[in-house]
Structures are given as C-alpha cells and as structure tokens.
Amino acid sequence: MSAVATASVNSPKRQFPLEHTRNIGIAAHIDAGKTTTTERILFYAGVVHKMGEVHEGSAVTDWMEQERERGITITSAAISCNWTNEHGLFANQAHRINIIDTPGHVDFTAEVERSLRVLDGAIGVFCAVAGVQPQSETVWRQMTKYHVPRIAFVNKMDRTGADFYAAVQSMRDRLGANAHPIFLPIGGEEDFSGLIDLVAMEALIYDSSDATGMTVEKTPVPADYLEQAVAYRDQLIEALADFDDDLAETFIEGKDLSSDMIRSAIRKATVSMNFCGVIPGSAFKNKGVQAVLESVVNYLPCPLDLPPMSGENSQGESISVAPDDSARVAGLAFKLMNDSFVGKLVFYRIYSGELRKGSVLLNTRTGKTERISRLLVMKADMREDIDVAHSGDICALVGARNVVTGDTLCTKGYDIRLEPPTFPEPVISMSIEPKTSADQDKMATGLLRLSEEDPTFIVTTDEETGQTLIAGMGELHLEIIRDRLFREFKVGAQAGRPQIAYREAFGGACQAEGKFIRQTGGSGQYGDVRITIDLLERGQGVEIIDKTVNGSIPKEFIQPALDGIREAARNGTICGYPVVDFKATLCGGSFHEVDSSDMAFKMAGTFAFREAMEKSSPIVLEPMMSVEVETPEQYQGDIMGDLNRRRGQIRNVANKEAFAQVSALVPLAEMFGYSTIVRSLSKGRASYSMEPECFEEVPPNILKAIKEKTYG
C-alpha cells in the first residue's frame, strides 16, 4: 500500500502506524515450547529483563496459579512489545507486536479458536524431535479456518533426536503445507550453534559464552554448509516464483536476486496463505528467537495486508469493515476475564475507528449501549491504562457489562454484526454441589462468571434431580474449573463422577403420525400431524422443516408443531439423551375448527416424533476420541494392548528412532484416568494427547450397562 494510502487511514495520534502493527498468535501442540518462545520474545524486545521459565513457574504469560503448578498454558494471554529490525523490508523502523500465547492442551481449544479469530498472523511452533503432533494438526486447521497467514518455528533443535529436515517434511506430509526453510540450522542436538540465513546468505553464530543468546556473530556461510545452503536457497526461490513474476523472471534470466526482492516475495507468498517459511531454533537455549521476530516483521501481515473483515447488517446483507482510524468504530469482543481489581475485562479487537475511554458503544446482539470507563493494554496479568485505541489494536475494555464472547461492539447507529468465532460442543459433564449452604450463592456466582469467560463451559440444572451440572471439553478442563471455584471464589464444592455426552439417533428413515385429542365436556383439544424422518450424515445435526400443502394444517399451528418436534428431540426414547443427525419433515395432518390449539399441535408434534423414534429401532451414539501416544518402543506392545482393551481401534503405528507413535480411535468412556495408566505402563516415559473426533454407535453390551446406569 502506498504512503499516501496508509496516511489516509492512520490517525496522526498513532504511535505505530497500521503498516507497523502486527497482531500474532503463538500456537502449537502441548509442550512444543510456545510459552518459552514467548518469554524469549519479551526478553529480546525489552519487556522483561529476566527470562521466565515454564518449569520454574516464572513465565510471564503463565500467570494463573494453576498454570504455574502444572507447567501448562490454560488461558490465552495477551501481551504487547516493540521490535525494530536491523535489516530487511522495514529496517530501523519500530513495530508494535501484539502477541497472544495460546494453550496447547485440547481441553482448552476454545482459547485458541477465539484468539485466531482476531489475529492477523501466527507462529506455529513445532518440536524438532516429534515433528507434527496431533494438536499441531488441530491448530493448523484452526489457522486455515480463519485464514491466518503463518510462519513456523521448529523448536528444540538442541534436543537428542532433533531433525529439522524431517520436521519440515512432516509439515508437508501431515499438514499439506507448502513449507520451505528460510533459515537452516548449523549443527544439531548438543552441537546446535547457529543459523544460516538463506535470504542474506550469511551465517549467524551464537557465542557459547553468552547464555542469553544476545551475542551473535555474522559470518559468511561455512564452507561445509555452502553447497547445502545454495541448494535450499534455489528450492526456496523456485517455490517463491509461483507468487512473484518479477522474481521468477530475474531468476530465469540468471541475474542476481537482491535480499529485499526475496523478502518481498516471501511476504507476498505468506500473506497468500499458500506458503510457510520455516525457522529452526531452540527457545530454551536462546537461539533463533531473534530470527523469528525479524520474520514476524518482514513476512507476517499488518492489518492493511488482509481483506476487510466481513459482517452483516440486520437485513442479512454483507458489509465490509476495513482498517481506518477515521471510520466508525467496529470491533469484536473475543474473550472475557474476571479481574480481582477491575472486575470484568472484555478483550476487544478494533477493526475500524478510534476508540476513546468514556465512549459509548452499541452491542448489536442486545441492542443496548455499553459505556467504556477504562481502556487497557494488557501485559499478561498486568495492565496499562491508555486514553485511546486505534483500528488494528487489541485492547481490554472496562465497564462493558452485558457482553459475551463473539459480541460486536460498535458506534451507536452502525448496523453491523461481525462474524463471531465458533466453538465445539462439550463432550463431558459432571454434577457439582456446594459443601455447605453458605457456599450455595457463591458457587452460583462463580459458575456464572466462569461460563461467561469460557464458551465451552456450560452450566445447566437437571430438571428431575435439581442437580447443577457442568459440562466441558475434558477431565482437565473440569478439574481446572473446580480449582478456580475454590481459589478465586472461595467455594467448597463436591463433584460427581464425570458423565459422557451420549447422543441418540434414528435407526432408519420412517414415517409417523401423532394425535392429541381430549374431550372434557366443553371445548376440547385436537391436533394431528404426520412427519417423515430422514437420516443425515454423522455430525450434520438436526433439520426440522415444514412441507405441508393445501392447508392441511393452518399456518398458525405449523410453528407449534415444529416446536413440539424440536422439544421431543432433546430427550430420546432409549436413555433420554438428545437426538441428532436427522431431518424431520412436517408433511401433513388435520385440524378441528373449534378444538385445535397451539398446545394441541405442539403435543401432537411431540407424540409423532416419539412414535417415529420407536418405529425406527433407534441407537445410542458415544463420543470417540482421536488418541495419539508417543512411547519408547519397548512399551509399544503394552500401550497397544491397553488401547485394545479400551475398545480402541489402532489406526497407525509410526516408528522413529527409539520411539513409536501409536494412533487410535477410542471411546471417551474408556479414557478416564488414562494419564495415570499410560505413565504406569511406560515408567513415566510415554505421553499422549486426545481430541474429540466423531460419534459412533454404542455396542449392545455397553448399551445395556448404560441403560442400567440410567434407569437403575
């Protein structure tokens, strides 16, 4: 974009213009090194003066007590820093980088989902030993879903078994990524000593006497690496030729390519979403992180590089929102957090306009206005007050009360609704009750606030027993919720055994009729509906439509009949679980001039649905988990035998070095307590990950046990 064009969208009060702003996320499989990488970025950018360590519980972005105790990231943390490249496309120009460090554990996938929804670019972190791991695939799909350009950092090059080139190949094989190294490693494992910059064709050698990694010597490419570097540089340029005609023409003519021409082509290719530059390094040993920072500035997009954000008005018409400080304010509330000092914090991405503290914004979901009393820039759990935030910024709002994740907040009178992030359905639930009557109100308040923060945490009440039920994405998810209730809200609570989110489904297509006829001497009740049921593919949900003709059911009774079908689908006829994956068509019926009513047709719809269920030989479905276990080879047989005993289907076994990766599909019901078992079977050396994949029919012997448990 030209200087004139960028000047027109930038407020003169901005410290960093839009073209010098980067909103990025750091995402990867659990334990790939995301948080350690973030810590190093903050250190080199001067935000912190001492590097925190995850294993010591001192990482800046892992600020929750539960994160520091477990050594994992639970909630995404936002933090801002400044960085100035020494050379490159933006040499000696200061940039503002807003970073979100996301969790790697699948139980907290919603944190990744909503963060990627508002980010412009991302760093995918991969382990140099394991390559692409299961959660790496998940976050890669999430990046693709929200059209987030990315670069890749192959971390842990200092570890035994590290193989940079195998990791790049696994990105191509398992992710389908057009991945190409833009730096090469010098040495590996304990001999990892530096990088080769393929763009500038120079070596970066880290001084072994400086543990911070701040002392780097730039030298010509070592002679024993020169041939390899030239070959990989040629491969890189050939890949970039598909995205830049000028570079392709210069390369074909055999002319020298300038470093900035190559950088410009990498930037163009990265923003197109069809290319991913790969950088080796070791965040723990402080090597390669500066190269990542330079690549963020050089190659990841600013808000102006991306297509305008799309939204809709109240008539469903499409509207585009481009970054412009002089436009009306429009932005997305993507995360809520309860802060003990300032109350509810709303994390907000501004897509257009200039927001000042004290402003009034319209919530287009509720139609009500919210006064913004304070504006904050977040630095993990620290806050910095600001007077104004601009388009492209990520900030936190204080004062907005009736706001949930995914709400659009905009200038009053601006008719727009931005697309909210989507979240998976919870797969596990348990009952929870306060230990004392004094805890009752505190528990209700705590659960309400936690459910506001986390869209995948659902609180309901069992209508029959009156029990409070909490549902989430896994055992760890619910364990963290209980722990936060105790620590943050001082609530003593007892939890029941986790329950599986089973579903019911029709056994086949069918037709049914439902009648509700009552005569009581006066005006009676009469409703009669006929429906057809068709099966949908697994995971397609529920579709309920009207296809009545010739007024067989009066128009005013059609919606009640559909509502009756919808309500009946919430409780199946086998064990009372929700019914899924069907299409119900209201195709006819009859009515009485005097006795027909809304209630009669609603009941008739319910009766028709239940009759259809009973006629179709219904089935119960259970959630299936994609499980991947990484284990030393000597324990492979025990691990596979245990997965088979858990009704698991072994899909693939890949052997690498002395380790095996076992992939399987296993029912969630059989995976409770698996973390203890897998440690026991492997003497603590195996690790595993799992994530929901699909629903499958429950075997007859298991169904019998479920029925006995449900009905006693």
C-alpha positions in Angstrom: 0.0 0.0 0.0 1.3 3.4 -0.9 2.4 6.0 1.6 -0.5 8.3 0.6 -3.0 5.5 1.1 -1.6 4.5 4.5 -1.5 8.1 5.7 -5.2 8.4 4.9 -6.2 5.5 7.3 -3.7 6.4 10.1 -4.6 8.8 12.8 -1.8 11.4 13.4 -2.0 10.5 17.1 -0.9 6.9 16.5 2.4 5.9 18.0 2.7 3.0 15.5 1.0 3.2 12.1 -1.1 0.3 10.8 1.7 -0.9 8.5 3.9 -1.2 11.5 1.4 -3.2 13.6 1.4 -7.0 13.9 -1.2 -9.0 15.7 0.1 -12.5 16.1 -0.6 -15.7 18.0 1.7 -18.5 19.0 0.1 -21.9 18.7 1.2 -25.5 18.8 0.9 -28.9 20.4 1.2 -29.0 24.2 4.9 -28.8 25.3 6.2 -27.8 21.9 7.6 -24.6 23.5 5.1 -21.8 22.8 5.3 -20.1 26.2 9.1 -20.4 26.3 9.3 -18.8 22.9 7.0 -16.0 24.0 9.2 -15.4 27.1 12.3 -15.1 24.9 10.5 -12.7 22.5 9.5 -10.5 25.5 13.1 -10.6 26.8 14.7 -9.6 23.4 12.0 -6.9 22.9 12.9 -5.4 26.4 9.5 -6.0 28.0 11.1 -8.2 30.7 14.7 -8.1 32.0 14.9 -11.7 33.2 13.6 -14.7 31.2 11.0 -16.7 33.0 10.8 -20.5 32.8 7.7 -22.6 32.5 9.3 -25.4 34.6 10.1 -22.9 37.4 6.6 -21.4 37.3 8.0 -17.9 36.5 6.8 -17.4 32.9 5.1 -14.0 32.4 2.3 -15.3 30.3 1.5 -18.3 32.5 0.3 -16.1 35.3 -2.6 -18.2 36.7 -1.7 -20.4 39.8 -3.0 -23.5 38.0 -0.7 -22.8 35.0 2.4 -22.4 37.2 1.7 -25.5 39.2 1.0 -27.7 36.2 3.6 -26.2 33.8 1.0 -25.7 31.0 -0.9 -22.8 29.5 -4.6 -22.8 30.3 -5.8 -19.4 29.2 -4.6 -17.3 26.3 -2.5 -14.4 27.5 -2.2 -11.1 25.5 0.9 -9.0 25.7 2.4 -6.2 23.6 6.0 -5.4 22.8 8.0 -3.3 20.3 10.7 -4.5 17.9 13.0 -2.9 15.4 14.6 -4.9 12.7 18.3 -4.2 11.9 17.8 -5.0 8.3 15.1 -6.2 5.9 12.0 -4.7 4.4 11.4 -2.5 7.4 14.9 -1.9 8.6 15.3 0.5 11.6 11.5 1.1 11.8 9.9 0.3 15.2 7.0 -2.1 15.1 4.3 -2.8 17.7 3.7 -6.6 18.0 0.6 -7.7 19.9 1.1 -11.4 20.9 -1.4 -13.9 22.2 0.2 -17.1 23.7 -2.4 -19.8 23.4 -2.8 -23.2 25.2 -1.7 -26.4 23.6 -3.9 -28.8 25.6 -7.0 -29.9 23.6 -9.3 -29.2 26.6 -8.6 -25.5 26.1 -9.0 -25.4 22.3 -11.6 -22.7 22.6 -8.9 -20.3 23.7 -7.0 -21.0 20.5 -10.2 -20.7 18.4 -11.2 -17.3 19.7 -7.7 -15.9 19.6 -7.1 -17.0 16.0 -10.4 -15.4 15.0 -9.0 -11.9 15.7 -5.3 -12.3 14.8 -3.7 -11.3 11.5 -0.8 -13.8 11.6 0.6 -16.7 13.6 3.7 -18.6 14.6 3.3 -22.3 14.5 5.8 -23.9 16.9 6.9 -27.5 16.2 9.1 -29.9 18.1 12.3 -30.8 16.2 12.2 -34.3 17.6 8.5 -35.2 17.2 7.7 -33.0 14.2 3.9 -32.5 13.6 1.9 -33.8 16.6 -1.8 -34.2 16.9 -2.7 -30.8 18.4 -0.3 -29.2 15.8 -2.8 -30.5 13.2 -5.7 -29.1 15.1 -4.3 -25.6 15.4 -3.2 -25.7 11.8 -6.8 -26.4 10.8 -8.0 -23.6 13.0 -5.5 -21.2 11.4 -6.7 -22.2 7.9 -10.4 -21.9 9.0 -9.8 -18.2 10.0 -7.4 -17.5 7.1 -4.4 -16.7 9.3 -1.1 -16.5 7.4 1.7 -18.2 9.4 5.4 -18.9 9.7 6.8 -22.0 11.5 9.4 -22.2 14.3 11.0 -25.7 14.6 11.9 -25.6 18.3 14.1 -27.8 20.5 16.9 -28.2 18.0 19.2 -28.8 21.0 17.5 -32.0 22.0 18.7 -35.5 21.3 17.0 -36.8 18.1 16.3 -33.3 16.7 15.9 -33.4 12.9 15.0 -30.1 11.3 14.6 -31.5 7.8 12.3 -34.4 9.0 10.2 -31.8 10.8 9.8 -29.8 7.6 8.9 -32.9 5.7 6.3 -33.9 8.3 4.7 -30.4 7.8 4.4 -31.2 4.1 3.1 -34.7 4.6 0.7 -34.3 7.5 -0.4 -30.7 7.1 -0.2 -30.4 3.3 1.8 -27.3 3.9 4.0 -25.6 1.3 6.7 -25.4 3.9 10.2 -24.2 2.9 13.2 -23.4 5.2 14.2 -19.7 5.2 16.9 -20.4 7.7 19.0 -23.7 8.0 20.5 -25.0 11.3 24.2 -25.2 11.9 24.8 -28.4 13.8 22.1 -30.2 15.8 21.4 -31.7 19.2 24.1 -30.6 21.6 26.2 -29.2 18.7 23.4 -26.8 17.6 25.4 -23.5 17.3 23.7 -21.2 14.8 21.6 -20.5 11.7 22.2 -19.9 8.0 20.0 -17.1 6.6 19.1 -18.3 3.1 17.9 -14.8 2.1 21.0 -12.9 3.0 23.3 -16.0 2.6 25.1 -15.4 5.8 25.7 -17.4 9.0 24.5 -16.4 12.5 26.8 -17.9 15.0 25.8 -17.7 18.7 28.5 -17.0 21.2 28.6 -20.0 23.6 29.9 -17.9 26.5 26.7 -15.7 26.4 23.8 -17.7 27.8 21.3 -15.0 26.9 21.8 -15.5 23.1 22.3 -11.8 22.7 25.8 -12.1 21.2 25.6 -13.2 17.6 28.4 -13.1 15.0 27.5 -12.7 11.4 29.9 -14.6 9.1 30.0 -16.0 5.6 28.3 -19.4 5.2 30.7 -22.1 6.5 32.4 -23.9 3.6 31.0 -27.3 4.6 27.4 -25.9 4.6 27.7 -23.8 1.4 26.6 -26.4 -1.1 23.6 -27.4 1.0 22.7 -23.7 1.6 22.8 -22.9 -2.2 20.6 -25.9 -2.9 17.9 -24.9 -0.4 18.1 -21.3 -1.5 17.4 -22.4 -5.0 14.5 -24.5 -3.9 13.1 -21.5 -1.9 13.4 -19.2 -4.9 11.7 -21.8 -7.2 8.8 -22.0 -4.7 8.5 -18.2 -4.5 8.5 -17.9 -8.3 4.8 -19.0 -8.2 3.9 -15.9 -6.3 6.1 -13.2 -7.7 6.5 -12.7 -11.5 9.4 -10.2 -11.2 11.4 -12.6 -9.1 10.7 -15.5 -11.4 11.8 -13.5 -14.5 15.0 -12.3 -12.7 15.8 -15.9 -11.6 15.2 -17.4 -15.0 17.5 -14.8 -16.6 20.2 -15.8 -14.2 20.5 -12.4 -12.7 21.4 -11.8 -9.0 18.4 -11.5 -6.7 18.6 -8.9 -4.0 17.8 -9.9 -0.5 14.8 -7.4 -0.3 13.4 -8.9 -3.6 13.4 -12.4 -2.0 12.0 -11.0 1.3 9.2 -9.2 -0.6 8.3 -12.4 -2.4 8.3 -14.4 0.9 6.0 -11.8 2.4 3.6 -11.9 -0.6 3.6 -15.7 -0.6 3.0 -15.9 3.2 0.1 -13.4 3.1 -1.5 -15.5 0.2 -1.8 -18.4 2.8 -0.1 -20.8 0.3 3.4 -20.7 1.7 5.0 -21.2 5.1 8.6 -20.2 5.9 10.3 -22.4 8.5 13.0 -21.3 11.0 15.0 -23.7 13.3 16.0 -22.8 16.8 16.0 -23.6 20.5 13.9 -21.2 22.6 15.2 -22.8 25.8 18.8 -22.3 24.8 18.1 -18.8 23.4 18.9 -19.5 19.8 16.8 -18.5 16.8 14.2 -16.3 18.5 15.6 -13.1 17.1 15.2 -14.6 13.6 11.6 -15.4 14.4 11.0 -11.7 15.5 12.6 -10.4 12.3 10.5 -12.8 10.3 7.3 -11.7 12.1 8.0 -8.1 11.0 9.2 -9.0 7.5 6.7 -11.7 6.5 3.6 -11.7 8.6 0.8 -9.2 7.5 -0.2 -5.9 9.0 -4.0 -5.2 9.2 -3.8 -3.4 5.8 -2.4 -6.5 4.0 -5.5 -8.6 4.7 -9.0 -8.4 3.1 -11.5 -6.3 5.0 -13.4 -8.0 7.8 -16.8 -9.2 6.7 -20.0 -8.7 8.7 -23.8 -8.4 8.1 -26.4 -5.8 8.9 -29.8 -6.6 10.4 -31.2 -7.4 7.0 -28.5 -10.1 6.4 -26.7 -8.0 3.8 -22.9 -8.3 3.7 -20.8 -5.4 4.9 -17.0 -5.0 4.8 -15.0 -3.3 7.6 -11.6 -2.0 6.5 -9.0 -0.7 9.0 -9.3 3.1 9.1 -8.9 5.3 12.1 -11.3 7.9 10.7 -14.2 5.4 10.2 -16.9 4.5 12.7 -15.8 2.1 15.5 -16.5 -1.6 14.9 -14.8 -4.5 16.8 -15.2 -7.9 18.2 -15.3 -8.9 21.9 -13.3 -12.2 21.7 -12.6 -13.0 25.3 -13.9 -12.2 28.8 -11.9 -12.3 32.0 -12.7 -11.6 35.6 -10.1 -9.4 37.2 -9.9 -9.2 41.0 -9.0 -5.5 40.8 -11.1 -4.0 37.9 -13.9 -6.6 37.6 -15.0 -7.8 34.1 -12.4 -7.3 31.4 -13.5 -7.6 27.8 -10.7 -8.3 25.3 -11.5 -6.4 22.2 -10.1 -6.3 18.6 -10.8 -3.0 16.9 -11.3 -3.4 13.1 -12.1 0.2 12.3 -12.3 3.5 14.0 -10.7 5.2 17.0 -11.9 4.3 20.5 -11.6 6.6 23.5 -12.2 5.9 27.1 -15.6 7.2 28.2 -17.0 6.3 24.8 -20.4 4.6 24.4 -20.6 1.5 22.2 -23.6 -0.4 20.9 -23.8 -4.1 21.4 -25.6 -5.2 18.3 -26.7 -8.5 19.8 -28.6 -6.9 22.7 -29.4 -3.6 21.1 -28.1 -1.9 24.3 -25.3 0.5 24.8 -22.2 0.0 27.0 -20.1 2.8 28.4 -16.4 2.1 28.3 -15.0 3.6 31.5 -11.4 2.5 31.0 -9.2 1.3 28.2 -6.2 -1.0 28.9 -3.3 -2.5 27.2 -2.8 -6.0 28.7 0.6 -7.4 29.6 -0.4 -10.9 30.7 -1.9 -10.2 34.2 -0.5 -6.6 34.3 -2.5 -3.6 32.9 -1.6 -0.3 31.4 -4.2 2.5 31.1 -4.5 4.2 27.8 -6.7 7.1 26.6 -7.3 5.9 23.0 -7.0 2.8 20.9 -7.0 2.6 17.1 -8.1 0.3 14.3 -5.9 -2.8 14.3 -5.3 -2.7 18.0 -6.1 -5.3 20.6 -7.1 -3.9 24.0 -9.2 -4.6 27.0 -12.4 -2.7 28.0 -13.6 -2.0 31.5 -17.3 -1.0 32.0 -19.0 -3.2 29.4 -21.3 -5.5 31.4 -23.8 -7.3 29.3 -21.2 -8.7 26.9 -20.4 -12.3 25.8 -17.7 -13.8 23.6 -18.4 -13.0 20.0 -20.4 -9.8 20.5 -19.9 -6.9 18.1 -19.4 -3.5 19.8 -19.6 -0.5 17.5 -20.6 3.1 17.2 -24.2 3.8 18.0 -26.3 3.7 14.8 -23.8 1.4 13.0 -25.9 -1.6 11.8 -23.3 -4.4 11.7 -22.7 -7.8 13.2 -19.2 -9.2 12.7 -18.8 -13.0 12.4 -18.2 -14.5 15.9 -15.8 -17.4 16.5 -17.4 -20.9 16.6 -16.8 -23.4 19.4 -17.1 -27.2 19.7 -19.8 -28.8 21.9 -18.8 -30.1 25.3 -18.2 -33.9 25.5 -18.1 -34.5 29.3 -20.2 -33.4 32.2 -20.4 -33.9 35.9 -22.7 -32.9 38.8 -21.4 -30.3 41.3 -22.8 -29.2 44.6 -21.7 -26.9 47.4 -20.3 -28.4 50.6 -22.3 -26.1 52.8 -25.4 -23.9 52.4 -23.1 -20.8 52.8 -21.4 -21.9 49.6 -24.6 -22.0 47.5 -24.8 -18.4 46.4 -21.0 -18.1 46.0 -21.0 -21.2 43.8 -23.8 -19.8 41.6 -21.9 -16.6 41.1 -18.6 -18.3 40.4 -20.2 -20.7 37.8 -21.9 -17.8 36.1 -18.7 -15.8 35.8 -16.7 -18.8 34.6 -19.3 -19.7 32.0 -19.2 -16.1 30.7 -15.4 -16.4 30.3 -15.4 -19.8 28.6 -17.9 -20.6 25.8 -17.1 -24.3 26.0 -18.0 -24.5 29.8 -21.8 -25.0 30.1 -23.8 -24.9 33.4 -27.3 -26.5 33.5 -29.7 -27.8 36.0 -31.1 -31.4 35.9 -34.9 -30.9 35.8 -35.6 -34.2 37.5 -33.0 -34.2 40.3 -32.3 -30.4 40.7 -28.6 -31.1 40.5 -26.3 -28.5 39.0 -24.4 -30.0 36.0 -21.2 -28.6 34.5 -20.0 -29.6 31.1 -16.7 -29.1 29.3 -14.1 -30.4 26.9 -12.4 -32.9 29.1 -11.4 -34.1 32.6 -8.6 -31.5 33.0 -11.0 -28.7 31.8 -13.5 -29.5 34.6 -10.7 -30.1 37.1 -9.4 -26.6 36.5 -12.9 -25.2 36.8 -13.3 -26.8 40.2 -9.9 -25.5 41.3 -10.8 -21.9 40.2 -14.1 -22.1 42.1 -12.1 -22.9 45.2 -9.3 -20.4 44.8 -10.9 -17.4 43.1 -14.4 -17.6 44.6 -13.7 -19.4 47.9 -16.3 -22.1 47.1 -16.1 -25.6 48.6 -17.7 -27.9 46.1 -18.1 -31.7 45.7 -18.2 -33.1 42.2 -19.8 -36.3 41.0 -18.2 -38.8 38.6 -17.8 -37.4 35.0 -20.7 -38.2 32.7 -20.4 -38.8 28.9 -22.3 -36.7 26.5 -24.1 -39.6 24.7 -26.5 -38.9 21.9 -29.3 -40.9 20.3 -30.1 -41.3 16.6 -32.8 -42.9 14.4 -32.1 -46.4 13.2 -33.5 -45.7 9.8 -35.9 -43.5 7.8 -39.6 -43.7 8.8 -43.0 -42.1 8.8 -45.2 -41.5 11.9 -48.4 -39.8 13.0 -49.1 -38.0 16.3 -52.5 -37.2 17.6 -53.5 -35.2 20.7 -57.3 -35.4 21.2 -59.0 -34.5 24.5 -62.8 -34.1 25.1 -63.7 -32.8 28.5 -67.4 -31.7 28.0 -66.6 -28.2 26.9 -64.1 -27.1 24.3 -61.6 -29.9 23.7 -58.1 -30.3 22.3 -57.4 -31.6 18.8 -54.1 -31.8 17.0 -53.0 -34.2 14.3 -49.6 -34.2 12.5 -47.8 -36.5 10.1 -44.0 -36.4 9.8 -41.3 -38.2 7.8 -37.8 -38.8 9.2 -34.7 -39.0 7.0 -31.2 -39.7 8.3 -28.3 -37.2 8.0 -24.6 -37.9 7.9 -22.9 -38.1 11.3 -22.2 -34.7 12.7 -24.7 -32.8 10.5 -27.0 -32.0 13.4 -30.8 -31.5 13.2 -33.0 -30.1 10.5 -36.8 -29.6 11.1 -38.8 -28.2 8.2 -42.4 -27.7 7.0 -43.6 -29.2 3.8 -47.4 -29.1 4.4 -49.6 -28.3 1.4 -53.2 -27.3 0.7 -53.8 -26.0 4.3 -53.8 -29.5 5.9 -52.6 -27.7 9.0 -53.5 -24.0 9.4 -50.5 -21.6 9.3 -50.8 -20.6 12.9 -50.4 -24.2 14.1 -47.3 -25.1 12.0 -44.8 -23.5 14.3 -46.2 -25.1 17.5 -46.0 -28.5 15.7 -42.4 -27.9 14.7 -41.6 -26.7 18.3 -43.1 -30.0 19.6 -40.8 -32.0 17.4 -37.8 -29.9 18.4 -38.5 -30.2 22.1 -39.1 -34.0 21.8 -35.6 -34.3 20.1 -34.0 -33.1 23.3 -34.8 -36.3 25.0 -34.6 -39.6 23.1 -36.6 -42.7 23.9 -33.8 -45.1 24.9 -32.0 -43.2 27.7 -33.2 -39.7 27.3 -30.2 -38.3 25.5 -30.5 -35.6 22.8 -31.4 -37.0 19.3 -29.1 -35.9 16.5 -28.4 -36.3 12.7 -31.9 -36.4 11.4 -34.2 -34.4 9.1 -37.8 -34.2 10.3 -40.3 -33.0 7.7 -43.8 -31.9 8.7 -45.8 -33.2 5.7 -49.5 -33.1 6.7 -52.2 -33.6 9.3 -55.7 -32.5 10.2 -57.4 -30.0 12.5 -60.7 -29.2 14.2 -62.4 -25.8 13.6 -63.1 -25.3 17.3 -60.9 -27.6 19.3 -57.5 -27.1 17.7 -54.9 -25.0 19.5 -51.2 -24.3 19.7 -50.8 -26.6 22.7 -52.6 -29.5 20.9 -50.4 -29.3 17.8 -47.3 -28.9 19.9 -48.2 -32.1 21.8 -49.1 -33.8 18.5 -45.6 -33.0 17.1 -44.0 -34.5 20.3 -46.1 -37.7 20.0 -45.3 -38.0 16.3 -41.6 -37.7 17.0 -41.7 -40.3 19.8 -43.6 -42.7 17.6 -41.1 -42.3 14.8 -38.2 -43.0 17.2 -39.8 -46.2 18.5 -40.6 -47.4 14.9 -37.0 -46.8 13.6 -35.0 -49.1 16.0 -33.1 -46.1 17.5 -29.4 -46.3 18.5 -27.2 -44.6 21.1 -24.0 -42.8 20.0 -20.9 -42.2 22.1 -18.1 -39.7 21.6 -15.0 -41.1 20.1 -11.6 -39.6 20.7 -8.6 -39.4 18.4 -5.8 -40.6 20.7 -2.1 -40.4 19.9 0.5 -41.9 22.2 4.2 -41.3 21.9 6.1 -44.0 23.7 9.6 -45.7 23.8 9.5 -48.8 21.6 9.9 -51.2 24.5 6.5 -50.2 25.8 4.7 -50.2 22.5 3.1 -53.6 22.9 1.8 -52.8 26.3 0.4 -49.5 25.2 -1.4 -51.0 22.2 -2.7 -53.9 24.2 -4.2 -51.5 26.7 -5.8 -49.4 24.0 -7.4 -52.5 22.5 -8.8 -53.4 25.9 -10.4 -50.0 25.9 -12.3 -50.8 22.7 -9.8 -48.8 20.8 -9.2 -49.1 17.0 -5.5 -48.9 16.2 -5.1 -46.8 13.1 -1.4 -46.3 12.6 1.9 -47.0 14.2 4.9 -44.9 13.2 8.4 -45.7 14.4 11.1 -43.0 14.6 14.4 -43.5 16.3 13.7 -45.4 19.5 10.1 -44.0 19.8 6.8 -45.2 18.4 3.7 -43.0 17.7 0.5 -45.0 18.1 -2.7 -43.5 16.7 -6.0 -44.9 17.7 -9.8 -44.1 17.9 -11.1 -44.8 21.4 -14.4 -44.2 23.1 -14.2 -41.3 25.6 -16.0 -43.5 28.2 -12.9 -45.7 28.3 -10.3 -42.9 28.7 -11.0 -41.7 32.2 -7.8 -41.8 34.3 -5.7 -42.7 31.2 -2.9 -40.3 32.1 -2.1 -42.4 35.2 -2.3 -45.7 33.3 -0.1 -44.6 30.4 2.6 -43.3 32.9 2.4 -46.6 34.8 2.8 -48.7 31.6 5.8 -46.8 30.4 7.5 -46.0 33.7 6.6 -42.3 33.1 8.2 -42.0 29.7 5.2 -42.0 27.4 3.0 -39.0 26.6 -0.4 -38.8 24.9 -2.9 -36.4 23.5 -6.6 -36.8 22.6 -9.3 -34.8 21.0 -12.9 -35.4 20.0 -13.4 -36.7 16.5 -16.8 -38.2 15.9 -19.8 -40.1 17.4 -20.2 -43.9 16.8 -22.9 -46.4 17.8 -22.6 -48.0 21.2 -22.1 -51.8 21.2 -25.1 -53.8 22.6 -23.3 -54.9 25.8 -22.2 -51.4 26.6 -25.7 -50.1 25.9 -27.1 -52.5 28.4 -24.8 -51.1 31.1 -25.7 -47.5 30.1 -29.5 -48.3 30.4 -28.9 -49.9 33.8 -27.0 -46.9 35.0 -29.7 -44.5 33.6 -32.7 -46.3 35.0 -31.3 -48.4 37.8 
